[in-house]
C-alpha cells in the first residue's frame, strides 16, 4: 500500500488557506447577477448550473467580504452571467464599496461587451479608474459561432464595435477566447486577428473541455428558444460539437505561441497560457491558479443570494462552502473547506504531482478540469497535454528564431536541481579561445564519479575543463568519454557535464549515463536539438534492451551573474521493466553505440528534427448545420 506524500510537500503545489497569513492573496468572483445574461452562449457553464438568477450582489456583501479577509490582499472579479445586467446603480454601489476597502488590490470585469458603452466607461472612470476590462471574444466571426443571442444570431459584430470604442477612449482590454473546433487549425490567423485590435493588450485562450456534457441546459419556459434548440442540436452521444481534447488544445496553443513570437505580437500583447508557462520555466510566479499553488482554497465565488463557495468552475452545488452571512472569521472559512469532500478530492489529485519532473513548472493544473477527467479515467490525457505545452514553450524560449522545435516530442523538459556553474560566460569564452590561460584543476575521483574542482575547499564545480585543458581526459570518466569526444570533436559542441553512470548509493537515486550540452547561441541550440532528435531516432532498436535514450531541456544558472542558459541533456536511462544490474552492465555498450551513431551522417536540414509534423485538426463544424 502506497503512502501519500507529506502534507508540506503537497502544500508546495496546493496551498491551504491559512487564517493567520496576511500575505497570500485570495481571489473572489462576484456573480453580480448569478447566471443572468443578455445572450445565450451555447457552451456557457454557468447556465448549466440551472440556479435561480435575477438578484444582485450589493455593497453590504462587498463590505462583509472585505472584512472577512481583513488585511489579506483581495483580487476581485466582477462576473456573471453578464455583470452589467445588474444596472448602473447597482454596479456603482459595488464599485464604491470595492474602492473603499484598502485590501482590495485589484478589480476586473469580465463582460461579453454588448452593453458596454461610453456611459459605462464614464462610470468606471469616476468610481474605479483602475478597473481592468476583459471581453469574451472567440477569435473571428467563425470562431464566435457559439456566442449567440437568444434569437440564435451571433453577437460578434457588436463586440467588435465595443473594442473600437475602447480604442477611441484610450482603454486597454484583455480578451478571453474559448478554444473550440471553430478555431482549431487556425491559431495563426486567430492570434493575428485578436492582436490587431489596438485596445487588446492580452489574450487568454481557454479550452472547451466539455466532452462530458451530454444534456442540454434546461429552458426556463415550455417553449424552447432558438439558442437552446441550437444547443440541443449540437450535443450528441459523444458530447457537444464545441468540445475539444487536451491534445488539440496543446497543439493550438503552441501554434498560437509560435505566431505570437514570429509576428512580434509579444511586444504588445500578453498571451496566456504561454506567458504563464514562460514565467514558471524562469522560476517566477504567475497569477494563473492553473500554474500556481494558490488554487481552489484561495478562490471564492459569491452569488447574490449569499452562497459562498470555491471556484465557479467546480461542480455546484458541491462547491458551495457556506453562506456569507454565517461567516465571522477566516477560521470558519477554513473549517468549511475542511468539511468539503469536493476540495479533499481535488487536493488528492495533486499527490502524484509531487514526484513529477514537471511539478515546478506545471503547478498541477486546473482542479475543476482534473476532477472531470479523473472521473472519466482520462487523467493521463490531461497531464500529457500540459507536459506537451511545457516542452513546446521551453523549446520556443531556447530557440525563438527556429520555432520548429516546438513540435519535437523527443526533447522533454527535464530540469536539474541544482544545475549551476560559477561563471558561464567565462567558460564559453575559454572553450573557444586556444590562448586562454587554463589553471590546473584538482580532480576528485570516487566510485560515484569524478568531480572537477576549482581548488577551493568544499567547492566541487565542474566548470573549469575544456578539450584544450591538459587534464581534460583525466576529468572525464572512461565510460562516457567516447560519447563526450564524439559530441565535442565530431559535432564541435560544448559539453559542461558528464557521468558514466553508477550504482545507486544508499538512500540515493540511480545515477545514469548522461552528458550535458551548452549551446553557444540560440541558433546552435536549435541545431543541437535537431541533431539529438535525429540521433534518438537512429538509436531506436540499436541500443541494448535494458537502456533507453532520454533527451531533455534544462536551464544552467550562472553563479556570477544569475543569468540562466538553456542547455540540453542526453541520458541513457533504464528501459521500463529492466533490472538495475542489467542496466549498469549495458552502459558501456550503450554509450559507445551512441558515439558511433553520432559519427554517422546527419540530415542536411539542421532545423528539421525526426518527429513527424503535427496532424491538422479536424475542420470546424459548419454553424448552419447546428441551426437545422
C-alpha positions as CSV (number, residue, x, y, z in Angstrom):
1,X,0.0,0.0,0.0
2,X,1.5,3.3,-1.0
3,X,1.5,6.3,1.3
4,X,0.5,9.8,0.3
5,X,3.2,12.5,0.2
6,X,3.7,14.5,3.4
7,X,1.3,17.5,3.7
8,X,4.1,20.0,3.4
9,X,5.1,18.6,0.0
10,X,1.5,18.9,-1.2
11,X,1.3,22.5,0.1
12,X,4.0,23.5,-2.4
13,X,1.6,22.7,-5.2
14,X,-1.7,23.2,-3.4
15,X,-1.6,25.7,-0.6
16,X,-4.3,25.5,2.1
17,X,-5.9,28.7,3.3
18,X,-4.0,29.8,6.4
19,X,-6.2,32.1,8.5
20,X,-3.1,33.6,10.1
21,X,-1.5,34.5,6.8
22,X,-2.0,38.1,5.7
23,X,0.2,37.9,2.6
24,X,-1.2,35.3,0.3
25,X,-3.9,36.9,-1.8
26,X,-7.3,35.4,-2.3
27,X,-9.4,35.7,-5.4
28,X,-13.2,36.4,-5.2
29,X,-15.5,36.1,-8.1
30,X,-18.6,38.2,-7.6
31,X,-21.5,36.8,-9.6
32,X,-23.3,40.2,-9.8
33,X,-26.4,38.7,-11.3
34,X,-25.8,35.0,-10.9
35,X,-26.3,33.3,-14.2
36,X,-28.4,36.0,-15.7
37,X,-27.1,37.1,-19.1
38,X,-28.3,39.1,-22.1
39,X,-27.0,36.4,-24.5
40,X,-27.1,32.6,-24.6
41,X,-23.7,31.2,-25.5
42,X,-24.2,27.5,-26.3
43,X,-21.2,26.4,-24.2
44,X,-22.0,28.5,-21.1
45,X,-21.0,26.5,-17.9
46,X,-22.7,29.0,-15.6
47,X,-26.2,28.4,-17.1
48,X,-25.7,24.6,-16.9
49,X,-25.8,25.0,-13.1
50,X,-29.5,25.8,-13.6
51,X,-29.6,28.1,-10.5
52,X,-32.1,30.8,-9.9
53,X,-30.9,34.2,-11.0
54,X,-32.3,37.7,-11.1
55,X,-30.9,39.0,-7.8
56,X,-28.0,41.4,-7.4
57,X,-24.9,41.4,-5.2
58,X,-25.0,44.6,-3.1
59,X,-22.5,46.9,-1.4
60,X,-23.1,45.4,2.1
61,X,-22.0,42.0,0.8
62,X,-18.8,43.5,-0.6
63,X,-18.0,45.1,2.8
64,X,-18.7,41.8,4.5
65,X,-16.2,40.0,2.2
66,X,-13.5,42.6,2.7
67,X,-14.0,42.5,6.5
68,X,-13.9,38.7,6.4
69,X,-10.5,38.6,4.8
70,X,-9.3,41.6,6.9
71,X,-5.7,42.7,5.8
72,X,-5.3,39.9,3.3
73,X,-4.9,41.1,-0.3
74,X,-8.1,40.6,-2.2
75,X,-8.4,40.3,-6.0
76,X,-12.0,40.7,-7.2
77,X,-13.6,39.7,-10.5
78,X,-17.0,41.0,-11.5
79,X,-18.6,38.2,-13.3
80,X,-21.8,36.6,-14.4
81,X,-23.8,35.7,-16.4
82,X,-23.3,39.2,-17.6
83,X,-22.4,41.5,-14.7
84,X,-23.6,44.7,-16.5
85,X,-27.1,43.5,-16.5
86,X,-27.1,44.5,-12.8
87,X,-27.6,48.1,-14.0
88,X,-25.6,51.2,-13.4
89,X,-26.9,52.0,-9.9
90,X,-26.1,48.5,-8.5
91,X,-22.7,48.4,-10.2
92,X,-21.9,51.9,-8.9
93,X,-22.7,50.8,-5.3
94,X,-20.4,47.7,-5.7
95,X,-17.6,49.8,-7.2
96,X,-17.7,52.3,-4.4
97,X,-17.6,49.6,-1.8
98,X,-14.6,48.0,-3.5
99,X,-12.8,51.3,-3.7
100,X,-13.5,51.9,0.0
101,X,-11.7,48.8,1.1
102,X,-7.9,49.1,1.0
103,X,-7.2,45.3,1.0
104,X,-8.9,45.1,-2.4
105,X,-5.8,45.3,-4.6
106,X,-7.3,44.5,-8.0
107,X,-10.7,44.6,-9.6
108,X,-11.5,43.2,-13.1
109,X,-14.7,43.0,-15.1
110,X,-15.4,40.1,-17.4
111,X,-18.1,41.1,-19.8
112,X,-19.5,40.0,-23.2
113,X,-19.2,43.6,-24.2
114,X,-22.7,44.1,-25.6
115,X,-23.8,46.6,-23.0
116,X,-20.5,48.4,-22.7
117,X,-20.8,52.0,-23.9
118,X,-19.4,55.4,-23.2
119,X,-21.8,55.9,-20.2
120,X,-20.4,52.7,-18.6
121,X,-16.8,53.8,-19.2
122,X,-17.6,57.2,-17.7
123,X,-19.0,55.4,-14.7
124,X,-15.8,53.3,-14.3
125,X,-13.6,56.4,-14.7
126,X,-15.4,58.1,-11.9
127,X,-15.6,55.3,-9.4
128,X,-12.8,52.9,-10.1
129,X,-10.4,54.2,-12.8
130,X,-8.1,51.2,-12.5
131,X,-10.8,48.7,-13.3
132,X,-9.5,46.1,-15.7
133,X,-11.8,45.0,-18.5
134,X,-11.9,41.6,-20.1
135,X,-14.0,40.9,-23.2
136,X,-15.2,37.5,-24.2
137,X,-14.4,37.1,-27.9
138,X,-13.7,33.7,-29.5
139,X,-11.4,35.0,-32.3
140,X,-13.0,36.0,-35.6
141,X,-16.6,35.7,-36.9
142,X,-16.4,32.0,-37.5
143,X,-14.9,31.4,-34.1
144,X,-17.7,33.2,-32.4
145,X,-20.4,30.9,-33.9
146,X,-21.3,29.6,-30.4
147,X,-21.7,33.0,-28.9
148,X,-25.3,34.0,-29.9
149,X,-28.3,35.8,-28.6
150,X,-31.5,34.1,-27.5
151,X,-32.6,34.5,-31.1
152,X,-29.6,32.5,-32.4
153,X,-27.9,35.4,-34.0
154,X,-24.1,35.8,-33.4
155,X,-23.1,38.8,-31.4
156,X,-19.6,39.1,-32.9
157,X,-20.2,42.4,-34.8
158,X,-21.4,44.2,-31.7
159,X,-18.3,43.1,-29.7
160,X,-16.0,44.5,-32.5
161,X,-17.8,47.8,-32.0
162,X,-17.0,47.7,-28.3
163,X,-13.3,47.1,-28.9
164,X,-13.3,50.0,-31.3
165,X,-14.9,52.2,-28.6
166,X,-12.3,51.1,-26.1
167,X,-9.6,52.1,-28.6
168,X,-11.2,55.6,-29.0
169,X,-11.3,56.0,-25.3
170,X,-7.7,55.0,-24.8
171,X,-8.7,52.0,-22.8
172,X,-6.9,48.6,-22.8
173,X,-8.7,45.3,-22.6
174,X,-7.9,41.7,-22.4
175,X,-9.7,39.1,-24.5
176,X,-10.9,35.7,-23.3
177,X,-11.1,33.4,-26.2
178,X,-12.7,29.9,-25.9
179,X,-10.9,27.3,-28.0
180,X,-13.5,25.3,-29.9
181,X,-13.3,23.3,-33.1
182,X,-14.3,26.6,-34.9
183,X,-10.7,27.9,-34.4
184,X,-8.7,24.7,-34.3
185,X,-6.1,24.6,-37.1
186,X,-6.3,28.4,-37.4
187,X,-4.2,29.6,-34.5
188,X,-2.0,31.9,-36.6
189,X,-4.9,33.9,-38.1
190,X,-6.8,34.0,-34.8
191,X,-3.8,35.4,-33.0
192,X,-3.3,38.0,-35.8
193,X,-7.0,38.9,-35.7
194,X,-7.3,39.5,-32.0
195,X,-3.9,41.2,-31.6
196,X,-4.7,43.6,-34.5
197,X,-7.3,45.4,-32.3
198,X,-5.3,48.3,-30.8
199,X,-7.3,48.0,-27.5
200,X,-6.3,44.4,-26.9
201,X,-3.3,44.1,-24.6
202,X,-3.8,40.5,-23.5
203,X,-5.3,37.3,-24.9
204,X,-6.2,34.3,-22.8
205,X,-7.1,31.1,-24.6
206,X,-9.3,28.9,-22.5
207,X,-10.2,25.3,-23.6
208,X,-13.7,23.9,-24.0
209,X,-13.0,20.6,-22.3
210,X,-16.7,19.8,-22.3
211,X,-16.7,16.3,-23.7
212,X,-18.7,15.0,-20.7
213,X,-21.7,17.3,-21.4
214,X,-24.5,15.2,-22.7
215,X,-27.6,17.0,-21.6
216,X,-28.7,20.5,-22.9
217,X,-29.2,23.3,-20.5
218,X,-32.8,23.4,-19.2
219,X,-35.1,26.0,-20.7
220,X,-37.0,28.3,-18.3
221,X,-40.2,28.0,-20.3
222,X,-42.1,25.3,-22.1
223,X,-41.3,26.9,-25.4
224,X,-37.7,26.1,-26.4
225,X,-36.0,29.2,-27.8
226,X,-33.8,29.3,-30.9
227,X,-30.5,29.3,-29.0
228,X,-31.5,26.4,-26.8
229,X,-32.6,24.4,-29.8
230,X,-29.2,25.1,-31.4
231,X,-27.5,23.9,-28.3
232,X,-29.6,20.7,-28.1
233,X,-28.8,20.0,-31.8
234,X,-25.0,20.4,-31.1
235,X,-25.0,17.8,-28.3
236,X,-24.7,14.2,-29.3
237,X,-23.9,10.9,-27.6
238,X,-20.2,11.7,-27.9
239,X,-20.5,15.1,-26.3
240,X,-21.1,18.6,-27.7
241,X,-19.8,19.8,-31.0
242,X,-17.9,22.7,-29.3
243,X,-15.8,20.4,-27.2
244,X,-12.1,19.8,-27.9
245,X,-9.5,17.4,-26.5
246,X,-6.5,18.3,-24.4
247,X,-4.1,17.3,-27.2
248,X,-5.9,19.6,-29.6
249,X,-5.7,22.4,-27.1
250,X,-1.9,21.9,-26.7
251,X,-1.3,21.9,-30.4
252,X,-3.4,25.1,-30.8
253,X,-1.6,26.9,-28.0
254,X,1.8,26.0,-29.4
255,X,0.9,27.2,-32.9
256,X,-0.5,30.4,-31.4
257,X,2.7,31.0,-29.4
258,X,4.8,30.5,-32.5
259,X,2.8,33.1,-34.3
260,X,2.9,35.4,-31.3
261,X,6.7,35.3,-31.4
262,X,7.2,35.2,-35.2
263,X,4.8,38.2,-35.9
264,X,6.3,40.2,-33.0
265,X,3.0,40.4,-31.1
266,X,4.8,39.6,-27.9
267,X,6.0,43.2,-27.8
268,X,2.4,44.4,-27.4
269,X,0.2,41.5,-26.3
270,X,0.4,39.1,-23.3
271,X,-0.6,35.6,-24.5
272,X,-1.8,33.0,-22.0
273,X,-1.2,30.3,-21.1
274,X,2.1,30.8,-22.9
275,X,3.2,33.6,-20.6
276,X,2.3,31.6,-17.5
277,X,4.4,28.7,-18.7
278,X,7.3,31.0,-19.5
279,X,7.2,32.6,-16.1
280,X,7.2,29.1,-14.4
281,X,10.1,28.0,-16.6
282,X,12.0,31.0,-15.4
283,X,11.2,30.2,-11.8
284,X,8.7,33.1,-11.4
285,X,5.2,33.1,-10.0
286,X,2.1,33.6,-12.1
287,X,-1.3,35.0,-11.5
288,X,-2.9,31.9,-13.0
289,X,-4.1,29.4,-10.4
290,X,-3.6,26.7,-13.1
291,X,0.1,27.2,-12.7
292,X,0.3,28.4,-9.1
293,X,-0.2,26.9,-5.6
294,X,-3.0,29.3,-4.7
295,X,-5.7,27.1,-6.1
296,X,-9.3,26.3,-5.1
297,X,-8.7,27.0,-1.4
298,X,-7.8,30.6,-2.3
299,X,-10.5,31.1,-4.9
300,X,-14.1,32.0,-3.8
301,X,-17.3,32.7,-5.6
302,X,-20.2,34.7,-4.2
303,X,-23.7,34.6,-5.5
304,X,-26.4,37.3,-4.9
305,X,-28.3,35.0,-2.5
306,X,-25.3,34.8,-0.2
307,X,-24.0,31.4,-1.3
308,X,-20.2,31.3,-0.9
309,X,-18.2,28.6,-2.5
310,X,-14.9,27.8,-4.1
311,X,-14.1,28.3,-7.8
312,X,-17.1,28.8,-10.1
313,X,-15.8,26.2,-12.5
314,X,-16.1,23.4,-9.9
315,X,-19.4,21.5,-9.9
316,X,-22.1,23.3,-7.9
317,X,-23.8,22.9,-5.5
318,X,-21.0,20.6,-4.3
319,X,-18.6,23.6,-4.5
320,X,-20.7,25.6,-2.1
321,X,-19.0,26.0,1.3
322,X,-21.5,28.0,3.3
323,X,-23.4,31.3,3.2
324,X,-21.7,34.6,3.6
325,X,-23.9,35.9,6.5
326,X,-22.9,32.8,8.6
327,X,-19.2,33.6,8.5
328,X,-17.4,35.7,11.1
329,X,-13.8,34.8,10.5
330,X,-11.3,33.2,8.1
331,X,-11.0,30.3,10.6
332,X,-14.7,29.5,9.9
333,X,-13.9,29.6,6.2
334,X,-11.1,27.1,6.7
335,X,-13.4,24.8,8.7
336,X,-15.9,24.9,5.9
337,X,-13.1,24.0,3.4
338,X,-12.0,21.1,5.7
339,X,-15.6,19.7,5.6
340,X,-15.7,19.9,1.8
341,X,-15.3,16.4,0.2
342,X,-15.0,18.1,-3.2
343,X,-11.9,20.1,-2.1
344,X,-10.5,17.0,-0.5
345,X,-10.9,15.1,-3.7
346,X,-9.3,17.9,-5.7
347,X,-6.3,18.1,-3.3
348,X,-5.8,14.3,-3.6
349,X,-5.3,14.7,-7.3
350,X,-2.1,16.7,-6.6
351,X,-0.4,13.8,-4.7
352,X,1.2,12.2,-7.9
353,X,2.5,15.6,-9.0
354,X,5.0,15.6,-6.1
355,X,7.3,13.2,-7.9
356,X,6.7,14.5,-11.4
357,X,9.6,16.2,-13.3
358,X,7.2,19.0,-14.4
359,X,5.8,19.8,-10.9
360,X,7.6,23.2,-10.5
361,X,6.5,24.3,-14.0
362,X,3.1,22.8,-14.3
363,X,1.8,23.6,-10.9
364,X,-0.8,20.8,-11.0
365,X,-3.3,22.4,-13.4
366,X,-7.0,23.2,-13.0
367,X,-8.7,21.2,-10.3
368,X,-12.1,21.5,-11.9
369,X,-10.9,20.0,-15.1
370,X,-8.8,17.4,-13.4
371,X,-11.8,16.2,-11.4
372,X,-13.8,15.8,-14.5
373,X,-11.0,13.9,-16.3
374,X,-10.3,11.8,-13.3
375,X,-13.9,10.8,-13.1
376,X,-13.8,9.7,-16.7
377,X,-10.5,7.9,-16.1
378,X,-8.7,10.3,-18.5
379,X,-6.3,11.9,-16.1
380,X,-3.3,10.9,-18.2
381,X,-4.6,12.8,-21.2
382,X,-4.9,16.0,-19.1
383,X,-1.3,15.6,-17.7
384,X,0.1,14.7,-21.1
385,X,-1.2,17.9,-22.7
386,X,0.3,20.1,-20.0
387,X,3.7,18.4,-20.4
388,X,3.4,18.9,-24.1
389,X,2.7,22.6,-23.6
390,X,5.7,23.0,-21.3
391,X,8.1,21.0,-23.7
392,X,7.0,23.2,-26.6
393,X,7.2,26.5,-24.8
394,X,10.6,25.6,-23.4
395,X,11.8,24.9,-27.0
396,X,10.4,28.3,-28.2
397,X,12.2,30.1,-25.4
398,X,15.5,28.4,-26.2
399,X,15.3,28.9,-30.0
400,X,12.8,31.6,-30.9
401,X,14.3,32.1,-34.3
402,X,13.7,28.5,-35.1
403,X,10.2,27.8,-33.7
404,X,10.0,24.4,-35.5
405,X,11.4,23.0,-32.3
406,X,8.1,23.3,-30.5
407,X,6.9,20.2,-32.5
408,X,9.7,17.9,-31.3
409,X,8.2,15.3,-29.0
410,X,11.6,13.6,-28.1
411,X,13.1,16.6,-26.2
412,X,11.3,16.9,-22.9
413,X,11.6,19.4,-20.1
414,X,13.9,17.8,-17.6
415,X,15.1,20.4,-15.0
416,X,18.1,19.5,-12.9
417,X,18.3,20.5,-9.3
418,X,20.8,22.0,-8.7
419,X,22.4,23.0,-12.1
420,X,24.8,25.8,-11.6
421,X,28.2,27.0,-12.9
422,X,30.4,29.6,-11.4
423,X,30.9,31.8,-14.5
424,X,29.2,30.5,-17.7
425,X,30.3,33.4,-19.9
426,X,33.9,32.9,-18.9
427,X,33.6,29.1,-19.5
428,X,32.2,29.8,-23.0
429,X,34.9,32.3,-23.8
430,X,37.7,30.0,-22.6
431,X,36.3,27.0,-24.6
432,X,36.6,28.9,-27.8
433,X,39.9,30.6,-27.1
434,X,43.0,28.4,-27.6
435,X,45.2,31.1,-26.0
436,X,43.2,31.5,-22.8
437,X,45.1,30.6,-19.6
438,X,44.0,27.3,-18.1
439,X,44.7,26.8,-14.4
440,X,45.5,23.4,-13.0
441,X,42.4,21.7,-11.5
442,X,42.2,19.4,-8.6
443,X,40.4,16.2,-9.6
444,X,38.5,14.2,-7.1
445,X,37.7,10.6,-8.2
446,X,35.3,8.3,-6.4
447,X,33.1,5.3,-7.0
448,X,30.3,7.7,-7.7
449,X,32.1,9.8,-10.3
450,X,34.8,12.3,-11.0
451,X,34.2,15.8,-9.6
452,X,36.4,18.6,-11.1
453,X,37.1,21.3,-8.6
454,X,38.4,24.8,-8.8
455,X,40.7,24.3,-5.8
456,X,38.5,25.9,-3.2
457,X,37.8,23.9,0.0
458,X,34.5,22.2,-0.2
459,X,33.7,23.6,-3.7
460,X,33.4,21.0,-6.4
461,X,32.3,22.7,-9.6
462,X,32.6,21.1,-13.0
463,X,33.2,24.3,-14.9
464,X,36.9,24.5,-15.4
465,X,37.8,21.9,-18.0
466,X,37.7,22.1,-21.8
467,X,39.3,20.0,-24.6
468,X,42.5,22.2,-24.6
469,X,43.0,21.8,-20.8
470,X,45.8,19.4,-20.1
471,X,43.6,17.5,-17.6
472,X,40.6,17.2,-19.9
473,X,40.9,13.5,-20.4
474,X,41.5,12.8,-16.7
475,X,38.5,14.7,-15.7
476,X,36.0,12.6,-17.7
477,X,35.0,9.1,-16.7
478,X,36.1,6.5,-19.2
479,X,32.6,5.0,-19.6
480,X,31.3,8.3,-21.0
481,X,34.4,9.7,-22.7
482,X,33.7,8.2,-26.2
483,X,30.3,10.0,-26.2
484,X,31.8,13.3,-24.9
485,X,34.6,13.1,-27.5
486,X,32.0,12.5,-30.3
487,X,30.0,15.5,-29.3
488,X,32.9,17.8,-28.9
489,X,35.1,16.7,-31.8
490,X,32.6,15.4,-34.4
491,X,29.8,17.9,-33.8
492,X,32.0,20.6,-32.2
493,X,29.6,21.2,-29.3
494,X,30.4,22.3,-25.8
495,X,29.8,19.8,-23.0
496,X,29.5,21.2,-19.5
497,X,28.8,18.0,-17.5
498,X,29.0,14.2,-17.9
499,X,28.6,11.0,-15.9
500,X,29.2,7.4,-16.9
501,X,26.5,6.1,-14.6
502,X,26.9,4.4,-11.3
503,X,25.0,2.1,-8.9
504,X,22.8,3.9,-6.5
505,X,24.4,4.8,-3.2
506,X,22.4,4.0,0.0
507,X,19.4,6.4,0.1
508,X,20.3,8.0,-3.3
509,X,18.8,7.6,-6.8
510,X,20.3,5.7,-9.6
511,X,23.0,7.8,-11.4
512,X,22.6,7.4,-15.2
513,X,25.0,7.9,-18.0
514,X,24.5,11.5,-19.1
515,X,26.1,14.3,-21.0
516,X,25.1,18.0,-20.8
517,X,25.5,20.2,-23.8
518,X,25.7,24.0,-23.6
519,X,24.8,25.9,-26.8
520,X,27.0,28.9,-27.8
521,X,23.9,30.7,-29.0
522,X,20.2,30.3,-29.9
523,X,20.9,29.1,-33.4
524,X,23.2,26.4,-32.2
525,X,20.6,25.5,-29.6
526,X,18.2,24.7,-32.4
527,X,20.8,22.8,-34.3
528,X,21.7,20.7,-31.3
529,X,18.1,19.9,-30.6
530,X,17.6,18.8,-34.2
531,X,20.6,16.6,-34.2
532,X,19.8,15.0,-30.8
533,X,16.3,14.2,-32.0
534,X,17.7,12.6,-35.2
535,X,20.2,10.7,-33.0
536,X,17.4,9.3,-30.9
537,X,15.5,8.2,-34.0
538,X,18.7,6.3,-35.2
539,X,19.2,4.8,-31.7
540,X,15.7,3.2,-31.6
541,X,16.2,-0.5,-31.8
542,X,20.0,-0.2,-31.7
543,X,20.6,0.3,-28.0
544,X,20.8,-2.6,-25.5
545,X,17.3,-3.8,-24.4
546,X,17.9,-2.5,-20.9
547,X,18.7,1.0,-22.0
548,X,16.6,3.9,-23.4
549,X,17.7,7.3,-24.6
550,X,16.1,10.3,-22.9
551,X,16.6,13.8,-24.2
552,X,15.9,16.8,-22.0
553,X,15.9,20.6,-21.9
554,X,17.0,22.4,-18.8
555,X,18.5,25.7,-17.6
556,X,22.0,26.2,-16.3
557,X,22.3,29.1,-13.8
558,X,25.4,31.3,-13.7
559,X,26.6,31.8,-10.1
560,X,28.3,35.1,-11.0
561,X,25.5,36.9,-13.0
562,X,22.4,34.9,-12.1
563,X,21.6,34.5,-15.8
564,X,20.1,31.2,-16.9
565,X,21.3,29.5,-20.1
566,X,19.2,26.9,-22.0
567,X,21.1,23.6,-22.1
568,X,20.3,20.1,-23.5
569,X,21.0,16.8,-21.9
570,X,21.1,13.3,-23.2
571,X,20.8,10.4,-20.8
572,X,20.8,6.7,-21.1
573,X,18.1,5.6,-18.7
574,X,16.9,2.2,-17.6
575,X,14.3,0.8,-20.0
576,X,10.9,0.2,-18.4
577,X,10.9,-3.1,-16.6
578,X,14.7,-3.6,-16.8
579,X,16.8,-4.8,-13.8
580,X,19.3,-2.2,-12.4
581,X,22.2,-4.7,-12.7
582,X,21.4,-5.3,-16.4
583,X,21.2,-1.6,-17.0
584,X,24.6,-0.9,-15.4
585,X,26.2,-3.8,-17.3
586,X,24.9,-2.4,-20.6
587,X,26.0,1.2,-20.1
588,X,29.5,1.0,-21.6
589,X,28.0,-0.6,-24.8
590,X,25.2,1.9,-24.9
591,X,27.5,4.9,-24.6
592,X,29.8,3.5,-27.3
593,X,26.9,2.9,-29.6
594,X,25.6,6.4,-29.2
595,X,29.1,7.7,-30.0
596,X,29.2,5.6,-33.2
597,X,25.8,6.9,-34.2
598,X,27.0,10.4,-33.8
599,X,29.7,9.7,-36.4
600,X,27.0,8.7,-38.9
601,X,26.0,11.4,-41.5
602,X,23.1,13.5,-40.4
603,X,20.3,15.3,-42.3
604,X,21.3,18.4,-44.4
605,X,18.4,20.2,-42.8
606,X,19.8,21.4,-39.5
607,X,16.5,22.5,-38.1
608,X,14.1,19.7,-39.0
609,X,14.0,17.0,-36.4
610,X,13.0,13.4,-36.8
611,X,9.5,13.9,-35.3
612,X,6.5,13.9,-37.7
613,X,4.8,17.3,-38.1
614,X,1.5,17.8,-36.1
615,X,-1.6,16.3,-37.6
616,X,-4.0,19.1,-38.7
617,X,-7.1,19.4,-36.5
618,X,-10.5,18.4,-38.0
619,X,-12.4,21.0,-39.9
620,X,-14.7,23.2,-37.8
621,X,-18.4,22.3,-37.7
622,X,-20.5,24.4,-40.1
623,X,-22.7,26.6,-37.8
624,X,-25.5,26.3,-40.3
625,X,-25.6,22.6,-39.7
626,X,-26.2,23.2,-36.0
627,X,-29.1,25.5,-36.6
628,X,-31.0,23.0,-38.6
